[in-house]
Amino acid sequence: MLATANMTLAQQPAPPSAPPQSPVPTFGTGASGMTFLSQFANPALVGSLYLTPYWPMTGYYPVYPGRLAQALPGDGVLVGPLRLHPHMGVAQMYTDNVFRTNSNKTSDFLTTLSPGIQARLPFAGFHSFLIDYRTNLQYYSRTSSNDVQDQTASGTFKFNFPGGLNIGLQGEHKRGHDPRGSAVDDANTQRLGVNRWTANSFIGHAEYNGVQSSVGLDVQTIRWDYLNNNQGPIRDRLTNRADLMFTRNVTDKTSLLARVGALQTIYDQNKNLNNVIYTFSGGATWKASEVTSGDILVGYQIVQFTRANVHQPPPLDQFFRDKDTYSNFYVMGMLNWQATPLLGVTLQLYRAIQQTVSSGSLFYTATGVNLTARHALTDRTTVNINLGYEHDDFQRSSSGGATSGSHRSEDLKNAAIGVSYQAVKWIGLGAQYIFEDRHSTQALFTYQANTFMLSAQTLF
């Protein structure tokens, strides 16, 4: 499955309390870039797959673990030294293909409720402790098997020391699900309820910024446990990640980058898939002017399976490989253009190996591009446009399982347009339309879907 970064966000105009609706940042830590990128690179597609709206005040619900929680904007409610931000979202949605299938399409209406609260406690000067709790409660009119009650609870320490040293530590518990239309939504689960899981994680981030150079270290461990559809024997696992990033300024507007990382996956039972993905890359970040900026990393990824093949009982027998090492070209880049004071455009390019436990597949390589535009019509109204294309090439298992007999590759196209309106300081309204098209060499995974979303949110 999936990584991200929160080092360089697109420079886009926005109301003070509206989060930017941009692609995931290119470098740093999180769960949507190197590890959890793939078809989730376009944030509008995240919302469509999860049938989760773009909340006008807080952005998309964090569907995967792995990103440090950020302080919400606004004054909040002061209770002694605590700054509280209670918030509540309500959305009504319609989709014409709720199961994301190629035939026998089923339409449905659903209601999403998203209560949450954040508490921030500053201490000892510039340090702070953050508690964040959010929910994603979905209720379907016709297909109750899709109902979910996702929850995220995290506690985060942020230390900002004199001299340029910043440290972040976070523990998180998340209850989530795999969306319809994702890479792991195959014949074994499409006729059942959605796959549900819990993920308990720890994240550590340390960064030192010197006069000419900076160095950053990100570590992460996530314990995944699957709760239904007999997914546990196949997918229960522990993942450990470490990334080291070095930056050196060469001019006042340009820096050179070097990054090495390792992502280890240890399965409880599916031992043939135990592996480490090594990433080696270098590149640059630049800010040519106040109008344009960007960053790029280019390198290589190596998948090293760490256990010898063994004969596993069903359903694990479908994961049997014919070699222990695979490799591929790696690219991660982002270009930001502030066309006018009110219009910001971001172009994102990526090519990366993605782990997936899909029937008969070992992993897949995702190559894609996303274009995001954000235009402020007024001080209160903003229009967002997202366009995405991705090609996924799956490395099949050699076992001859149900779907391993033919090569699987897919083309994913998606487009979205939305508008957000800040009625008053503490109330936001939103509307969005998303189109999805996935064409696969295996007809089971081909589908088209149209989704409409209306949302309202209050944030104090």
ZANU-463317 format. One record per residue (C-alpha): residue number from 1; residue in three letters; x, y, z. Coordinates in nm, 3 decimals. Layout:
 num residuo       X       Y       Z
 NUM     ala       X       Y       Z
...
END
This chain:
 num residuo       X       Y       Z
   1     met   0.000   0.000   0.000
   2     leu   0.132   0.343   0.046
   3     ala   0.409   0.778   0.196
   4     thr   0.414   1.132   0.177
   5     ala   0.563   1.442   0.295
   6     asn   0.482   1.771   0.446
   7     met   0.786   1.976   0.361
   8     thr   0.665   2.188   0.070
   9     leu   0.297   2.256   0.016
  10     ala   0.166   2.428  -0.294
  11     gln   0.163   2.806  -0.257
  12     gln  -0.206   2.873  -0.301
  13     pro  -0.436   3.153  -0.185
  14     ala  -0.707   3.043   0.056
  15     pro  -0.936   3.183   0.321
  16     pro  -0.756   3.188   0.658
  17     ser  -0.939   2.883   0.791
  18     ala  -0.962   2.680   0.469
  19     pro  -0.700   2.406   0.424
  20     pro  -0.534   2.385   0.083
  21     gln  -0.680   2.120  -0.148
  22     ser  -0.355   2.029  -0.321
  23     pro  -0.182   1.702  -0.404
  24     val   0.021   1.544  -0.128
  25     pro   0.357   1.716  -0.078
  26     thr   0.656   1.552  -0.235
  27     phe   0.900   1.507   0.051
  28     gly   0.883   1.449   0.425
  29     thr   0.676   1.217   0.637
  30     gly   0.324   1.096   0.616
  31     ala   0.109   0.838   0.446
  32     ser   0.037   0.951   0.096
  33     gly   0.362   0.992  -0.094
  34     met   0.621   0.716  -0.124
  35     thr   0.422   0.450   0.056
  36     phe   0.056   0.549   0.023
  37     leu   0.068   0.745  -0.301
  38     ser  -0.060   0.556  -0.603
  39     gln  -0.416   0.638  -0.701
  40     phe  -0.452   0.841  -0.380
  41     ala  -0.221   1.113  -0.507
  42     asn  -0.520   1.312  -0.632
  43     pro  -0.696   1.427  -0.314
  44     ala  -1.032   1.443  -0.491
  45     leu  -1.003   1.072  -0.572
  46     val  -0.941   0.999  -0.205
  47     gly  -1.273   1.161  -0.132
  48     ser  -1.447   0.974  -0.412
  49     leu  -1.312   0.627  -0.330
  50     tyr  -1.391   0.672   0.038
  51     leu  -1.709   0.867  -0.039
  52     thr  -1.572   1.126   0.201
  53     pro  -1.630   1.496   0.129
  54     tyr  -1.373   1.771   0.123
  55     trp  -1.463   1.936   0.453
  56     pro  -1.455   2.315   0.404
  57     met  -1.278   2.384   0.735
  58     thr  -1.050   2.083   0.796
  59     gly  -0.994   1.920   0.454
  60     tyr  -1.026   1.547   0.390
  61     tyr  -1.057   1.301   0.674
  62     pro  -0.714   1.132   0.725
  63     val  -0.797   0.787   0.589
  64     tyr  -0.456   0.622   0.640
  65     pro  -0.213   0.633   0.932
  66     gly   0.129   0.787   0.915
  67     arg   0.108   1.168   0.911
  68     leu   0.182   1.402   1.200
  69     ala  -0.133   1.585   1.311
  70     gln  -0.134   1.959   1.240
  71     ala  -0.284   2.232   1.457
  72     leu  -0.620   2.353   1.327
  73     pro  -0.648   2.721   1.229
  74     gly  -0.850   2.978   1.419
  75     asp  -0.870   3.102   1.776
  76     gly  -1.067   2.807   1.910
  77     val  -1.203   2.804   2.263
  78     leu  -0.960   2.881   2.546
  79     val  -1.002   2.670   2.861
  80     gly  -0.717   2.773   3.086
  81     pro  -0.395   2.696   2.893
  82     leu  -0.581   2.462   2.653
  83     arg  -0.695   2.577   2.310
  84     leu  -0.992   2.359   2.204
  85     his  -1.123   2.319   1.848
  86     pro  -1.450   2.123   1.842
  87     his  -1.585   2.062   1.492
  88     met  -1.875   1.886   1.324
  89     gly  -1.937   1.799   0.960
  90     val  -2.250   1.675   0.784
  91     ala  -2.257   1.564   0.419
  92     gln  -2.507   1.413   0.178
  93     met  -2.367   1.216  -0.117
  94     tyr  -2.485   1.027  -0.423
  95     thr  -2.291   0.780  -0.636
  96     asp  -2.410   0.585  -0.940
  97     asn  -2.174   0.290  -0.876
  98     val  -2.143   0.228  -0.504
  99     phe  -1.958  -0.107  -0.544
 100     arg  -1.723   0.023  -0.817
 101     thr  -1.806  -0.265  -1.055
 102     asn  -1.824  -0.294  -1.434
 103     ser  -2.168  -0.455  -1.445
 104     asn  -2.483  -0.459  -1.233
 105     lys  -2.414  -0.107  -1.113
 106     thr  -2.590  -0.001  -0.796
 107     ser  -2.656   0.363  -0.711
 108     asp  -2.698   0.486  -0.356
 109     phe  -2.737   0.788  -0.132
 110     leu  -2.538   0.811   0.188
 111     thr  -2.501   1.043   0.481
 112     thr  -2.168   1.118   0.648
 113     leu  -2.129   1.256   0.999
 114     ser  -1.787   1.371   1.114
 115     pro  -1.767   1.500   1.473
 116     gly  -1.425   1.568   1.621
 117     ile  -1.223   1.775   1.865
 118     gln  -0.865   1.894   1.895
 119     ala  -0.689   2.020   2.207
 120     arg  -0.356   2.202   2.197
 121     leu  -0.145   2.266   2.506
 122     pro   0.166   2.487   2.465
 123     phe   0.442   2.441   2.719
 124     ala   0.798   2.552   2.792
 125     gly   0.803   2.824   2.531
 126     phe   0.772   2.696   2.174
 127     his   0.681   2.334   2.248
 128     ser   0.328   2.193   2.235
 129     phe   0.118   1.882   2.293
 130     leu  -0.171   1.807   2.058
 131     ile  -0.462   1.566   2.107
 132     asp  -0.672   1.509   1.796
 133     tyr  -0.985   1.293   1.760
 134     arg  -1.184   1.264   1.436
 135     thr  -1.452   1.034   1.301
 136     asn  -1.593   0.932   0.964
 137     leu  -1.939   0.780   1.014
 138     gln  -2.112   0.672   0.692
 139     tyr  -2.467   0.541   0.657
 140     tyr  -2.596   0.412   0.322
 141     ser  -2.963   0.414   0.220
 142     arg  -2.965   0.091   0.014
 143     thr  -2.635  -0.092   0.077
 144     ser  -2.588  -0.113   0.452
 145     ser  -2.293  -0.354   0.400
 146     asn  -2.093  -0.040   0.315
 147     asp  -2.170   0.136   0.645
 148     val  -1.851   0.231   0.832
 149     gln  -1.755   0.394   1.160
 150     asp  -1.397   0.510   1.109
 151     gln  -1.213   0.678   1.397
 152     thr  -0.873   0.839   1.447
 153     ala  -0.721   0.933   1.783
 154     ser  -0.369   1.071   1.813
 155     gly  -0.141   1.239   2.063
 156     thr   0.148   1.450   1.930
 157     phe   0.444   1.622   2.096
 158     lys   0.615   1.898   1.895
 159     phe   0.946   2.039   2.017
 160     asn   1.100   2.349   1.857
 161     phe   1.444   2.409   2.004
 162     pro   1.665   2.714   1.956
 163     gly   1.930   2.667   1.691
 164     gly   1.710   2.497   1.429
 165     leu   1.629   2.157   1.583
 166     asn   1.265   2.042   1.552
 167     ile   1.128   1.710   1.680
 168     gly   0.784   1.554   1.646
 169     leu   0.659   1.238   1.820
 170     gln   0.313   1.090   1.769
 171     gly   0.115   0.786   1.875
 172     glu  -0.204   0.707   1.689
 173     his  -0.491   0.458   1.690
 174     lys  -0.701   0.434   1.377
 175     arg  -1.000   0.223   1.280
 176     gly  -1.051   0.231   0.904
 177     his  -1.152   0.041   0.592
 178     asp  -1.045  -0.035   0.235
 179     pro  -1.259   0.160  -0.012
 180     arg  -1.448   0.011  -0.303
 181     gly  -1.244   0.052  -0.619
 182     ser  -0.903   0.026  -0.454
 183     ala  -0.636  -0.217  -0.569
 184     val  -0.727  -0.474  -0.302
 185     asp  -1.102  -0.468  -0.371
 186     asp  -1.113  -0.790  -0.577
 187     ala  -1.351  -1.079  -0.644
 188     asn  -1.307  -1.211  -0.289
 189     thr  -1.443  -0.895  -0.127
 190     gln  -1.663  -0.715  -0.381
 191     arg  -1.961  -0.930  -0.286
 192     leu  -1.898  -0.884   0.088
 193     gly  -1.887  -0.592   0.324
 194     val  -1.589  -0.356   0.300
 195     asn  -1.263  -0.474   0.457
 196     arg  -1.221  -0.322   0.803
 197     trp  -0.896  -0.284   0.994
 198     thr  -0.725  -0.119   1.290
 199     ala  -0.381   0.042   1.274
 200     asn  -0.173   0.141   1.576
 201     ser   0.127   0.352   1.487
 202     phe   0.417   0.554   1.618
 203     ile   0.581   0.833   1.418
 204     gly   0.903   1.017   1.490
 205     his   1.038   1.316   1.298
 206     ala   1.362   1.504   1.365
 207     glu   1.496   1.791   1.155
 208     tyr   1.795   2.018   1.195
 209     asn   1.815   2.335   0.984
 210     gly   2.157   2.494   0.962
 211     val   2.270   2.803   0.775
 212     gln   2.351   2.618   0.450
 213     ser   2.242   2.260   0.515
 214     ser   1.966   2.062   0.680
 215     val   1.914   1.700   0.768
 216     gly   1.593   1.516   0.852
 217     leu   1.507   1.171   0.984
 218     asp   1.164   1.010   0.975
 219     val   1.079   0.680   1.144
 220     gln   0.747   0.502   1.160
 221     thr   0.604   0.172   1.276
 222     ile   0.246   0.058   1.209
 223     arg   0.069  -0.251   1.333
 224     trp  -0.216  -0.355   1.096
 225     asp  -0.493  -0.594   1.204
 226     tyr  -0.782  -0.689   0.972
 227     leu  -1.119  -0.753   1.128
 228     asn  -1.341  -0.930   0.871
 229     asn  -1.369  -1.111   0.535
 230     asn  -1.091  -1.353   0.639
 231     gln  -0.833  -1.087   0.551
 232     gly  -0.629  -1.138   0.867
 233     pro  -0.430  -1.445   0.755
 234     ile  -0.339  -1.271   0.429
 235     arg  -0.276  -0.913   0.540
 236     asp  -0.207  -0.881   0.916
 237     arg   0.139  -0.731   0.938
 238     leu   0.391  -0.494   1.093
 239     thr   0.548  -0.219   0.882
 240     asn   0.859  -0.022   0.977
 241     arg   0.988   0.275   0.780
 242     ala   1.297   0.497   0.803
 243     asp   1.391   0.785   0.573
 244     leu   1.700   1.006   0.587
 245     met   1.696   1.335   0.395
 246     phe   1.988   1.575   0.337
 247     thr   1.957   1.925   0.188
 248     arg   2.236   2.163   0.083
 249     asn   2.178   2.519  -0.037
 250     val   2.370   2.603  -0.354
 251     thr   2.212   2.947  -0.413
 252     asp   1.960   3.155  -0.222
 253     lys   1.686   2.996  -0.438
 254     thr   1.814   2.644  -0.507
 255     ser   1.901   2.343  -0.289
 256     leu   2.032   1.997  -0.368
 257     leu   1.859   1.697  -0.211
 258     ala   1.962   1.340  -0.126
 259     arg   1.732   1.079   0.026
 260     val   1.761   0.716   0.129
 261     gly   1.482   0.512   0.279
 262     ala   1.373   0.163   0.374
 263     leu   1.022   0.024   0.421
 264     gln   1.007  -0.316   0.592
 265     thr   0.696  -0.533   0.593
 266     ile   0.666  -0.838   0.821
 267     tyr   0.352  -1.052   0.781
 268     asp   0.209  -1.261   1.062
 269     gln   0.126  -1.560   0.839
 270     asn   0.184  -1.467   0.473
 271     lys   0.559  -1.512   0.503
 272     asn   0.629  -1.530   0.128
 273     leu   0.554  -1.154   0.111
 274     asn   0.799  -1.043   0.383
 275     asn   1.015  -0.776   0.217
 276     val   1.206  -0.450   0.238
 277     ile   1.172  -0.172  -0.023
 278     tyr   1.492   0.036  -0.047
 279     thr   1.475   0.380  -0.209
 280     phe   1.780   0.579  -0.324
 281     ser   1.721   0.920  -0.482
 282     gly   1.864   1.265  -0.538
 283     gly   1.735   1.590  -0.679
 284     ala   1.675   1.956  -0.612
 285     thr   1.427   2.206  -0.478
 286     trp   1.402   2.559  -0.610
 287     lys   1.204   2.879  -0.584
 288     ala   1.277   3.070  -0.900
 289     ser   1.047   3.356  -0.795
 290     glu   0.737   3.430  -0.592
 291     val   0.547   3.287  -0.889
 292     thr   0.711   2.948  -0.948
 293     ser   0.869   2.684  -0.724
 294     gly   0.921   2.311  -0.731
 295     asp   1.111   2.004  -0.620
 296     ile   1.215   1.675  -0.777
 297     leu   1.366   1.346  -0.664
 298     val   1.488   1.084  -0.913
 299     gly   1.634   0.748  -0.820
 300     tyr   1.588   0.375  -0.788
 301     gln   1.380   0.137  -0.579
 302     ile   1.467  -0.222  -0.491
 303     val   1.223  -0.477  -0.351
 304     gln   1.410  -0.743  -0.154
 305     phe   1.203  -1.037  -0.030
 306     thr   1.357  -1.154   0.294
 307     arg   1.226  -1.510   0.333
 308     ala   1.272  -1.816   0.115
 309     asn   0.960  -1.937  -0.064
 310     val   0.755  -2.188   0.131
 311     his   0.443  -2.383   0.037
 312     gln   0.160  -2.209   0.217
 313     pro  -0.194  -2.340   0.272
 314     pro  -0.495  -2.172   0.103
 315     pro  -0.559  -1.883   0.067
 316     leu  -0.188  -1.799   0.108
 317     asp  -0.083  -2.038  -0.171
 318     gln  -0.160  -1.769  -0.432
 319     phe   0.145  -1.570  -0.319
 320     phe   0.444  -1.760  -0.454
 321     arg   0.724  -1.579  -0.635
 322     asp   0.989  -1.695  -0.882
 323     lys   1.269  -1.461  -0.762
 324     asp   1.368  -1.265  -0.454
 325     thr   1.468  -0.920  -0.592
 326     tyr   1.289  -0.669  -0.814
 327     ser   1.378  -0.309  -0.900
 328     asn   1.239  -0.006  -1.078
 329     phe   1.293   0.359  -1.164
 330     tyr   1.167   0.612  -0.906
 331     val   1.045   0.971  -0.953
 332     met   0.869   1.212  -0.719
 333     gly   0.823   1.576  -0.816
 334     met   0.603   1.881  -0.781
 335     leu   0.585   2.214  -0.966
 336     asn   0.392   2.510  -0.822
 337     trp   0.281   2.810  -1.027
 338     gln   0.109   3.112  -0.875
 339     ala  -0.047   3.230  -1.201
 340     thr  -0.224   3.525  -1.037
 341     pro  -0.270   3.636  -0.677
 342     leu  -0.597   3.439  -0.680
 343     leu  -0.502   3.135  -0.892
 344     gly  -0.255   2.865  -0.790
 345     val  -0.167   2.561  -1.004
 346     thr   0.026   2.249  -0.896
 347     leu   0.159   1.972  -1.123
 348     gln   0.268   1.648  -0.956
 349     leu   0.462   1.364  -1.120
 350     tyr   0.539   1.028  -0.962
 351     arg   0.662   0.677  -1.028
 352     ala   0.698   0.442  -0.733
 353     ile   0.662   0.079  -0.625
 354     gln   0.353   0.024  -0.415
 355     gln   0.286  -0.270  -0.187
 356     thr  -0.050  -0.440  -0.218
 357     val  -0.189  -0.773  -0.107
 358     ser  -0.419  -0.827  -0.403
 359     ser  -0.503  -1.177  -0.520
 360     gly  -0.214  -1.315  -0.723
 361     ser   0.002  -0.999  -0.704
 362     leu   0.325  -0.924  -0.520
 363     phe   0.326  -0.542  -0.568
 364     tyr   0.262  -0.286  -0.842
 365     thr   0.444   0.009  -0.997
 366     ala   0.239   0.329  -1.018
 367     thr   0.325   0.599  -1.273
 368     gly   0.108   0.908  -1.273
 369     val   0.049   1.279  -1.304
 370     asn  -0.191   1.511  -1.120
 371     leu  -0.294   1.867  -1.197
 372     thr  -0.458   2.080  -0.929
 373     ala  -0.590   2.434  -0.963
 374     arg  -0.735   2.652  -0.689
 375     his  -0.900   2.983  -0.773
 376     ala  -1.036   3.226  -0.514
 377     leu  -1.348   3.383  -0.665
 378     thr  -1.411   3.603  -0.362
 379     asp  -1.282   3.631  -0.007
 380     arg  -1.532   3.359   0.088
 381     thr  -1.563   3.141  -0.224
 382     thr  -1.299   2.913  -0.378
 383     val  -1.314   2.679  -0.679
 384     asn  -1.096   2.365  -0.687
 385     ile  -1.019   2.153  -0.996
 386     asn  -0.832   1.819  -0.987
 387     leu  -0.726   1.612  -1.291
 388     gly  -0.536   1.283  -1.258
 389     tyr  -0.399   0.998  -1.466
 390     glu  -0.217   0.687  -1.344
 391     his  -0.089   0.364  -1.496
 392     asp  -0.052   0.067  -1.258
 393     asp   0.159  -0.232  -1.360
 394     phe   0.119  -0.532  -1.128
 395     gln   0.395  -0.784  -1.060
 396     arg   0.201  -1.108  -1.055
 397     ser   0.266  -1.406  -0.838
 398     ser   0.396  -1.722  -1.006
 399     ser   0.152  -1.949  -0.827
 400     gly  -0.114  -1.976  -1.094
 401     gly  -0.387  -1.856  -0.858
 402     ala  -0.727  -1.730  -0.965
 403     thr  -0.604  -1.398  -1.103
 404     ser  -0.235  -1.466  -1.152
 405     gly  -0.274  -1.640  -1.488
 406     ser  -0.294  -1.313  -1.684
 407     his  -0.093  -0.997  -1.648
 408     arg  -0.276  -0.713  -1.473
 409     ser  -0.227  -0.350  -1.568
 410     glu  -0.464  -0.059  -1.526
 411     asp  -0.521   0.297  -1.642
 412     leu  -0.694   0.528  -1.397
 413     lys  -0.840   0.863  -1.500
 414     asn  -1.019   1.099  -1.268
 415     ala  -1.151   1.453  -1.270
 416     ala  -1.314   1.664  -1.002
 417     ile  -1.450   2.013  -0.960
 418     gly  -1.564   2.162  -0.634
 419     val  -1.652   2.487  -0.466
 420     ser  -1.619   2.586  -0.101
 421     tyr  -1.789   2.879   0.065
 422     gln  -1.714   3.022   0.407
 423     ala  -2.051   3.154   0.521
 424     val  -1.916   3.301   0.845
 425     lys  -1.591   3.258   1.035
 426     trp  -1.695   2.925   1.189
 427     ile  -1.919   2.772   0.918
 428     gly  -1.816   2.639   0.578
 429     leu  -2.017   2.489   0.291
 430     gly  -1.891   2.272   0.006
 431     ala  -2.004   2.098  -0.313
 432     gln  -1.804   1.861  -0.534
 433     tyr  -1.842   1.637  -0.840
 434     ile  -1.593   1.355  -0.914
 435     phe  -1.564   1.128  -1.220
 436     glu  -1.361   0.804  -1.204
 437     asp  -1.261   0.573  -1.487
 438     arg  -1.049   0.262  -1.433
 439     his  -0.969   0.032  -1.725
 440     ser  -0.798  -0.296  -1.640
 441     thr  -0.668  -0.591  -1.841
 442     gln  -0.874  -0.795  -1.593
 443     ala  -1.237  -0.696  -1.646
 444     leu  -1.316  -0.750  -1.279
 445     phe  -1.135  -0.426  -1.190
 446     thr  -1.277  -0.205  -1.470
 447     tyr  -1.542   0.050  -1.373
 448     gln  -1.672   0.405  -1.411
 449     ala  -1.837   0.608  -1.136
 450     asn  -1.988   0.953  -1.087
 451     thr  -2.013   1.099  -0.737
 452     phe  -2.180   1.416  -0.607
 453     met  -2.118   1.558  -0.260
 454     leu  -2.274   1.839  -0.055
 455     ser  -2.120   1.922   0.282
 456     ala  -2.144   2.165   0.572
 457     gln  -1.902   2.199   0.861
 458     thr  -1.862   2.408   1.172
 459     leu  -1.527   2.465   1.342
 460     phe  -1.467   2.663   1.659
END
